[in-house]
Amino acid sequence: MSNTQASQVQDATDAKAIVASLVERARIAQARYQQYNQTQVDEVVTAVAWALVHPERNRELSALAVETTGLGNVDDKILKNRRKTMGLLRDLQQAKTVGIIRELPELGLVEIARPVGVVGAVVPSTNPAATPTNKTINALKGRNAIILAPSPKGQQTCTLLLEYMHAELDRVGAPRDLIQQLPAPISKATTYELMHQADLVVVTGSQNNVRSAYSSGTPAIGVGAGNVPVIIDESAELDDAAQKIKASKTFDNATSCSSENSLVILDAIYTQAIEALERSGGMLLSDSEKQQLEAAMWENGNLSRHVIARSAPEIARIAGLERSELQSAAFFMVEEQHVGEEYPFSGEKLSPVLAVYRVKDFDAAFEQTRRLLDYQGKGHSCGIHTQDDAHVQRLGLEMPVCRVIVNQAHAFANGGNFDNGLPFSLSMGCGTWGENSISDNLNYRHYLNTTRIARTITPREPTEEELFGDYLQQYGLKNS
C-alpha cells in the first residue's frame, strides 16, 4: 500500500469515528426530544429561529458570511436570513407534527407523525446561515436531531450560528446535541461518512454531493441545479417586469439558484423590453464587450470564482470593460442565439449577468425555453411575464419544470414568498427531470415518518359492471 493509500484509509477510519461520536450524541438527545409535546416542540423551533432573526446576530452572521465566502453582500443577506426564517415560521405555525395529525373516519385511518431520527444536512457556501437554519428548523419541527455539514468556506459562519442556536436551546432547556456540526476543518471524508451514518440525508448545493447522497445507501433528498429562463411576451407590463427582474437578479449578487439566467423575449416587444430593462438599471453589452466578459467569466470551461456573486461594476473591472456607463450598471445583458457548452452564457452564471434571446413568437419562446432547460436546470423552474393565461397554462402542462413563476421576481417567489403559496425554502426539488426524489420545495413534511392506523370500514368492493361496464360496451365485448 502506498503512503497516499494508507493516508486515505486512515482519513476514512478517523472520519468514521468522528461521525459515530456525533451521531451517538444526537441519538441520545433525539430520544429525549421525541417525548416533547407539540407546544414544547414549537417553543424549540421558535427559539432556534430567533438565533438568526435577532437583529445584531443576523448582521454579524451576514457580515461574516460575506467576509469568509466572498459571496453576495451584507444587506441582502440580512434581508434573506430574516425573510426566509420568518416565512418558514409562518408556514409552521399551525402545522401538526406530534402525535395524531389527521383522522379519516370514512376510511378508518388515523395518521400519526413520527420522527425520522438523525438528519445529516449538507449546506452550501452561498447561504451559510439561511440554509442551515431552514433545515434545522424543519428537522426540529419533526422532533429530529440534525448534524450540519457546511462547505469549507461556510464553516465559520455555521459555527457561529451554532453557538447562537445552542444559547437558545439552553434558554428553553432543550438538549444542545439536537443540533451539531461536523468539526473543522470540514472534509469530504467526514461529509460522506455522515451520509452513511445518518437516518436521512438532505443535500443542497454541489451536484456531486447530491449524487453521493443518493448512492450512500441512506434515504436521501437532493435538489437540482438552477438555470432559470424567463419569458417576456407581448402582453407583459414591461416596466413592472423589468423592475422585478432587476430586483431578483441583483439580490445578494445573484447567489440564488432561482435567479433569472436567461430572458426569452418575443420579437414584437423586444426593443421596448430592452429599453425597460435599461431603465431599471440593466446594460446591454456590445458584441466585443460580450467576448471580453466571456473570457473573464469562464476559465477552462468553468465559471471563475472571481466573478461568482460579485456586483456588476466589480465584474466590469475584473473583465476590463472600460465603458464608463458600466460602472453604474445594476446588471449586464448579452444577446445570445445558441445553447450548449460552447455558449456558456446559456448556462447558470451565479452573477448579475443575463443572456437575452430574441424569438419570433410564443411557440418559439416555448421551444427556446425548453432548449435552455434541456441543457441545464431541467426540472427546476421557469418564469413568465404575461397577461395571457393560456401561455401560463401551456408552460404548466408541457414545460419540464416543477415551478412556473408568473409575473413575479423569480428569486424571491420560487422559494416561497409572502404573496404566494409556495413553502418558504432554500432547497428546490426538481423531480425526475432533475434526477431528484421530490418535486416540491423542501419542507417539514420531508422530515417526518407517518404511521397509519387502519381499522375496518363498511366494505367498498365494486362490481365488475361498475368497473368494466362502459369499457366492455364501448368495444363490443359485453357478451364475449
C-alpha atoms as one frame of an Amber mdcrd trajectory, in Angstrom:
protein
   0.000   0.000   0.000   1.361   3.432  -0.965   1.670   6.276   1.515  -1.237
   8.030  -0.235  -3.470   4.973   0.034  -2.522   4.485   3.681  -3.350   8.113
   4.397  -6.743   7.746   2.718  -7.539   4.654   4.782  -6.572   6.492   7.967
  -8.696   9.513   6.968 -11.682   7.232   6.395 -11.141   5.490   9.740 -10.859
   8.796  11.572 -13.933  10.156   9.812 -15.971   7.123  10.770 -15.086   7.532
  14.451 -15.679  11.286  14.440 -19.119  10.974  12.862 -20.068   7.971  15.018
 -19.456  10.056  18.133 -21.636  12.892  16.841 -24.424  10.509  15.818 -24.391
   8.772  19.197 -24.804  12.091  20.987 -27.534  13.101  18.546 -29.459   9.872
  19.185 -29.383  10.416  22.945 -30.669  13.978  22.535 -33.300  12.948  19.999
 -34.592  10.144  22.223 -35.334  12.761  24.871 -36.712  15.284  22.397 -39.187
  12.898  20.811 -41.036  12.855  24.147 -41.833  16.576  23.762 -45.419  17.613
  23.051 -46.379  19.981  20.236 -46.219  23.086  22.414 -42.705  22.225  23.594
 -41.548  21.438  20.060 -42.899  24.732  18.758 -41.080  26.593  21.517 -37.797
  24.965  20.488 -38.452  25.849  16.849 -39.173  29.475  17.768 -36.051  29.666
  19.916 -33.786  28.367  17.159 -35.326  30.748  14.625 -34.606  33.671  16.956
 -30.934  32.676  16.936 -30.771  34.058  13.380 -33.590  36.620  13.298 -32.121
  38.506  16.290 -31.011  41.729  14.524 -27.488  42.004  15.937 -26.738  38.320
  15.382 -28.179  38.448  11.879 -25.928  41.348  10.934 -22.866  39.692  12.478
 -23.527  36.397  10.693 -24.227  38.154   7.391 -21.011  40.159   7.578 -19.020
  37.062   8.461 -20.581  35.130   5.583 -19.572  37.757   3.036 -16.114  38.139
   4.561 -15.305  34.404   4.593 -17.019  33.261   1.398 -16.615  36.349  -0.745
 -20.176  35.810  -1.986 -23.039  38.271  -2.030 -23.482  41.424   0.047 -24.239
  42.016   3.698 -27.509  43.967   3.492 -29.150  41.436   1.192 -28.010  38.535
   3.350 -29.556  40.215   6.380 -32.836  40.532   4.500 -32.644  36.966   3.178
 -31.881  35.482   6.595 -34.805  37.319   8.157 -37.319  36.836   5.348 -36.659
  33.130   4.851 -36.800  32.386   8.571 -39.890  34.499   9.253 -41.646  32.949
   6.285 -40.796  29.440   7.419 -42.154  30.129  10.904 -45.356  31.395   9.307
 -45.656  28.133   7.363 -45.115  26.067  10.501 -47.412  27.941  12.875 -50.433
  25.639  12.547 -48.609  22.515  11.352 -49.087  19.402  13.487 -46.021  17.185
  13.782 -46.576  15.427  17.104 -49.000  12.565  17.702 -52.195  12.289  15.678
 -52.044  14.741  12.780 -55.053  13.584  10.734 -58.127  11.386  11.143 -60.145
   9.999   8.244 -63.046   8.124   9.816 -64.679   7.380   6.456 -61.552   5.398
   5.555 -60.890   4.056   9.037 -57.470   5.746   9.044 -55.562   7.675  11.674
 -52.236   9.308  10.751 -49.513   9.787  13.341 -46.354  11.879  12.855 -43.109
  10.197  13.849 -39.504  11.461  13.706 -37.049  10.199  11.101 -34.233  10.280
  13.703 -30.874  11.896  12.965 -30.715  14.125   9.893 -27.457  14.784   8.067
 -27.706  18.156   6.294 -25.203  19.264   3.660 -25.379  23.038   3.114 -23.689
  25.341   0.573 -21.486  28.399   0.922 -23.941  30.641  -0.942 -26.305  30.817
   2.050 -24.214  29.662   5.041 -26.710  30.948   7.632 -30.131  30.886   5.954
 -29.935  27.334   4.580 -28.720  25.567   7.749 -31.314  27.491   9.773 -34.080
  26.471   7.406 -33.092  22.809   7.509 -32.582  22.839  11.266 -35.996  24.346
  11.941 -37.715  21.837   9.665 -35.855  18.944  11.283 -36.657  20.126  14.806
 -40.312  20.623  13.909 -40.411  16.856  13.313 -38.650  16.077  16.649 -35.419
  15.070  14.938 -31.788  15.805  15.699 -29.612  17.299  12.972 -25.901  17.310
  12.125 -24.782  20.052   9.736 -22.097  19.571   7.111 -21.227  23.080   5.865
 -18.967  23.831   2.944 -15.376  24.691   3.937 -15.973  28.357   3.047 -19.183
  28.469   5.046 -17.819  26.673   8.097 -17.027  29.769  10.190 -20.490  31.221
   9.702 -22.135  27.905  10.503 -20.023  27.531  13.653 -21.053  30.953  14.949
 -24.671  30.246  14.040 -24.492  27.011  16.012 -23.231  28.889  19.064 -26.279
  31.137  18.927 -28.614  28.191  18.398 -27.127  26.399  21.390 -27.651  29.506
  23.521 -31.333  29.484  22.594 -31.625  25.745  23.259 -30.150  26.405  26.698
 -32.746  29.115  27.257 -35.654  26.690  26.708 -33.958  23.708  28.364 -33.593
  21.572  25.234 -30.563  19.314  24.614 -27.710  21.059  22.813 -26.863  17.888
  20.907 -30.079  18.218  18.922 -28.020  20.478  16.651 -24.406  19.646  15.862
 -21.866  20.326  13.149 -19.013  18.391  11.625 -15.737  19.617  13.156 -13.344
  21.884  11.308 -11.603  21.504   9.005 -14.580  20.265   7.002 -13.552  17.359
   4.795 -15.113  15.200   2.121 -14.365  12.168   4.282 -16.474  13.324   7.231
 -19.224  14.677   4.982 -19.513  11.385   3.113 -19.361   9.414   6.371 -22.245
  11.481   7.721 -24.224  10.461   4.661 -23.702   6.815   5.626 -24.472   7.093
   9.333 -27.461   9.471   9.416 -31.056   8.255   9.139 -31.881  10.821   6.450
 -29.634  12.994   4.289 -30.773  16.329   2.840 -28.378  17.987   0.394 -28.379
  21.483  -1.082 -25.567  22.702  -3.293 -22.991  20.677  -5.202 -24.490  18.127
  -7.577 -21.524  15.872  -6.722 -22.757  15.862  -3.125 -26.302  15.152  -4.296
 -25.129  12.141  -6.304 -23.005  10.939  -3.371 -26.001  11.176  -1.052 -28.155
   9.164  -3.431 -25.514   6.443  -3.631 -24.787   6.358   0.110 -27.412   3.742
   0.908 -29.139   6.191   3.278 -32.551   7.659   2.396 -31.636  10.947   0.743
 -33.290  14.081  -0.578 -31.221  16.093  -3.007 -32.145  19.136  -5.031 -31.185
  20.132  -8.538 -29.253  22.872 -10.274 -30.909  26.048 -11.465 -30.657  27.839
 -14.791 -33.864  29.837 -14.821 -35.257  31.049 -18.171 -37.994  33.702 -18.090
 -40.271  34.578 -20.993 -41.498  38.123 -21.633 -44.433  38.028 -24.031 -46.258
  40.780 -25.914 -48.901  41.199 -23.196 -46.414  41.816 -20.358 -46.329  45.056
 -18.382 -42.750  45.798 -19.369 -41.648  48.281 -16.728 -43.134  46.117 -13.981
 -41.392  43.039 -15.409 -38.085  44.903 -15.710 -38.184  46.118 -12.115 -38.927
  42.626 -10.816 -36.198  41.053 -12.930 -33.714  43.671 -11.715 -34.676  43.154
  -8.057 -34.337  39.388  -8.389 -31.188  39.290 -10.496 -29.243  41.716  -8.316
 -30.371  40.417  -4.906 -27.322  39.171  -2.982 -25.427  39.456  -6.278 -27.391
  36.542  -7.786 -26.253  33.865  -5.340 -29.689  32.240  -5.545 -30.190  29.250
  -7.839 -33.610  30.792  -8.507 -32.234  33.976 -10.063 -33.073  34.542 -13.709
 -30.297  33.432 -16.058 -31.903  33.969 -19.467 -34.644  36.198 -20.797 -36.602
  34.941 -23.798 -38.307  37.985 -25.327 -40.849  37.997 -28.131 -39.855  39.974
 -31.212 -42.924  42.238 -31.141 -41.838  43.878 -27.891 -38.102  43.111 -27.872
 -36.877  46.687 -28.310 -39.323  48.071 -25.754 -38.428  45.323 -23.269 -34.700
  46.036 -23.554 -35.403  49.738 -23.044 -37.435  48.949 -19.920 -34.656  46.725
 -18.594 -32.130  49.502 -19.207 -34.368  51.981 -17.380 -34.325  49.599 -14.423
 -30.519  49.620 -14.343 -29.504  46.966 -16.852 -26.900  47.471 -19.526 -26.798
  45.650 -22.867 -23.210  44.830 -23.849 -21.826  45.106 -27.355 -20.528  42.027
 -29.154 -16.929  42.914 -28.311 -17.802  43.541 -24.653 -19.630  40.222 -24.577
 -16.499  38.414 -25.820 -14.380  40.221 -23.255 -16.793  39.306 -20.467 -16.948
  35.673 -21.538 -13.148  35.399 -21.394 -13.167  36.733 -17.828 -16.119  34.712
 -16.558 -15.000  31.252 -17.661 -11.633  29.601 -17.154 -11.101  26.301 -18.969
 -14.842  25.919 -19.295 -15.532  26.544 -15.601 -17.208  29.586 -14.099 -14.499
  31.683 -12.465 -14.669  32.068  -8.701 -13.565  35.686  -9.234 -16.939  36.673
 -10.734 -19.376  34.482  -8.798 -21.741  36.620  -6.702 -19.905  39.857  -7.490
 -21.669  43.105  -8.345 -21.884  44.239 -11.971 -19.310  47.052 -11.533 -16.882
  44.604  -9.898 -17.312  42.192 -12.787 -16.738  45.018 -15.262 -13.430  45.848
 -13.579 -12.375  42.194 -13.492 -13.225  41.822 -17.196 -11.526  45.092 -18.125
 -14.729  46.609 -19.528 -13.892  50.284 -19.783 -17.156  51.910 -20.891 -17.905
  54.369 -18.100 -21.643  53.602 -18.012 -20.906  50.020 -16.970 -19.557  51.214
 -13.626 -23.047  52.200 -12.540 -24.973  49.280 -14.041 -27.077  47.046 -11.793
 -26.764  44.068 -14.155 -25.473  43.185 -17.602 -27.275  41.683 -20.590 -25.690
  39.855 -23.505 -27.533  38.862 -26.637 -27.344  35.147 -27.380 -28.793  32.853
 -30.028 -27.468  29.411 -29.200 -27.483  26.940 -26.302 -24.875  24.472 -25.052
 -21.371  24.100 -23.671 -19.891  26.157 -26.497 -22.167  29.023 -25.471 -21.543
  29.442 -21.738 -23.910  32.384 -21.341 -26.732  29.880 -21.904 -25.974  28.220
 -18.541 -26.141  29.227 -14.886 -23.960  32.249 -14.179 -24.368  32.963 -10.427
 -23.766  36.625 -11.151 -25.812  39.660 -12.269 -25.460  38.725 -15.944 -28.411
  37.795 -18.161 -28.441  36.109 -21.542 -31.119  37.603 -23.797 -32.829  35.661
 -26.593 -34.998  37.289 -29.267 -37.671  34.963 -30.646 -40.442  35.238 -33.235
 -43.490  34.309 -31.159 -44.636  32.363 -28.119 -44.171  28.989 -29.813 -40.552
  29.919 -30.482 -40.190  31.195 -26.904 -41.531  27.912 -25.583 -39.030  25.895
 -27.631 -36.141  28.174 -26.696 -37.014  27.816 -23.014 -37.143  24.037 -23.364
 -33.729  24.000 -25.055 -32.219  26.038 -22.225 -33.650  23.682 -19.611 -32.594
  20.589 -21.535 -29.064  21.949 -21.453 -29.094  22.904 -17.771 -31.628  23.323
 -14.976 -34.252  20.850 -16.162 -36.948  20.349 -13.559 -36.080  23.447 -11.523
 -38.284  26.309 -12.691 -39.117  28.837 -15.342 -40.928  32.152 -15.289 -43.131
  34.293 -17.470 -44.277  37.911 -17.536 -47.652  37.945 -19.263 -51.356  38.714
 -19.093 -52.163  35.662 -21.255 -53.256  32.775 -19.072 -53.108  30.346 -21.997
 -49.340  30.883 -22.126 -49.096  30.179 -18.395 -51.184  27.026 -18.660 -49.101
  25.688 -21.546 -45.909  26.102 -19.532 -47.507  24.280 -16.611 -48.815  21.444
 -18.770 -45.805  20.916 -21.022 -42.572  22.504 -19.750 -40.322  20.071 -17.780
 -40.215  22.169 -14.603 -41.650  21.863 -11.104 -42.483  25.583 -10.778 -43.818
  28.187 -13.189 -43.455  31.650 -11.662 -45.919  34.194 -13.083 -45.330  37.972
 -13.020 -43.016  37.819 -10.006 -39.387  38.431  -9.086 -38.202  34.888  -9.594
 -35.533  34.582  -6.887 -37.979  35.710  -4.210 -41.046  33.847  -5.444 -39.542
  30.467  -6.248 -38.516  29.676  -2.683 -41.796  30.880  -1.221 -42.893  34.454
  -0.676 -45.445  36.228   1.475 -47.598  36.819  -1.608 -47.642  33.287  -2.996
 -48.444  29.842  -1.676 -45.129  28.040  -2.162 -43.446  26.833   1.063 -40.552
  29.005   2.239 -37.398  27.055   1.430 -33.874  27.403   0.070 -33.898  23.918
  -1.462 -35.876  23.270  -4.638 -36.743  19.709  -5.608 -36.575  19.199  -9.376
 -38.426  15.893  -9.730 -37.295  13.135 -12.024 -36.455  15.761 -14.657 -33.632
  16.904 -12.384 -32.905  13.395 -11.067 -34.390  14.300  -7.683 -36.701  12.301
  -5.440 -39.013  15.272  -4.725 -40.653  17.863  -6.956 -41.655  20.437  -4.357
 -39.850  22.891  -2.115 -38.108  21.001   0.680 -40.278  21.440   3.774 -41.078
  19.981   7.180 -43.134  17.092   5.756 -39.978  15.621   4.247 -38.517  15.272
   7.757 -41.337  13.061   9.049 -42.291   9.418   9.073 -46.040   8.772   9.109
 -47.615   5.808  10.892 -51.157   4.903   9.812 -53.619   3.043  11.989 -56.117
   1.194   9.800 -59.481  -0.004  11.152 -62.221  -1.852   9.322 -64.915   0.078
   7.488 -68.024  -0.928   5.593 -66.739  -2.908   2.592 -66.497  -0.906  -0.630
 -65.984  -3.751  -3.095 -67.052  -2.730  -6.622 -68.855  -4.957  -9.093 -67.409
  -5.980 -12.426 -70.143  -3.963 -14.114 -69.157  -0.792 -12.245 -65.503  -1.085
 -13.263 -65.673  -2.572 -16.745 -69.233  -1.940 -17.973 -68.536   1.180 -20.060
 -65.312  -0.286 -21.463 -66.906  -3.573 -22.470 -69.850  -1.825 -24.078 -67.649
   0.649 -25.971 -65.601  -2.100 -27.553 -68.421  -4.584 -28.113 -67.165  -7.046
 -25.566 -70.340  -7.180 -23.475 -71.307 -10.733 -24.454 -67.849 -12.129 -25.182
